[in-house]
C-alpha cells in the first residue's frame, strides 16, 4: 500500500514538472501536424509489461508502459507514451516514471521494429536518457486487438549517467482504430 501511495505522489510530481499548458500545446501541435492524415490513417494504443520479477531473494520489480501511435504513412507510426518502473526489496523501494517518443515500422506483414528515446526520473535521483530498440510481432485476435510480444534492448545514451545495456522481453496488448 505504501508503494502505491509513493507511486501516486511521484506521478503528481511528474505532472507538475511538465506544466499542463505545455502538454496541451504539444498534443495540439502533434494533431495539427498529422491533421492531413486524420481521414486516411489510423492510430493504436498499447499497454505492455516487461521486467516482471517476483522472487523471495531479489525483491519484486515490474515495468508497465502505455504507448500510443499515429500512422503518418503506410506501415509507419509515430509513437509516444509513459511508463512506470517499480522495485522493492526488504524495506527498500523505488519508483521511476518516464516518457518516451519514437517510431514503429511494420514490415513483412505484422512484424515490426521500434525505436524510442526514453527520459526517466526517480525520486531523489538524476534523470536518465536511454534508447530502446525492439522487434516484435502483432498477433491479431480480431480486426482491432493484437497481442504483441517484443524483444528489447535498452541502451543508455549518456555514458556519464551510468547503467548498462539491458535486454528483455515484453508482452503487450494493442487496440487499433
Buried (B, 14 or more C-beta within 10 A) or exposed (E): EEBEEBBEEBBEEBEEEEEEEEEEEEEEEBEEEBEEBEEEBEBBBBBBEBBBEEEEEEBBBBBBBBBBBBBBEEEBBBBBBBBBBBBBBEEEBBBBBBBBBBBBEBEEEEEBBBBBEBBBBBEEEEEBEBBBBBBBBBEEEEEEEBBBBBEBEBEBEEEEEEEEEBEBEBEBBBEBE
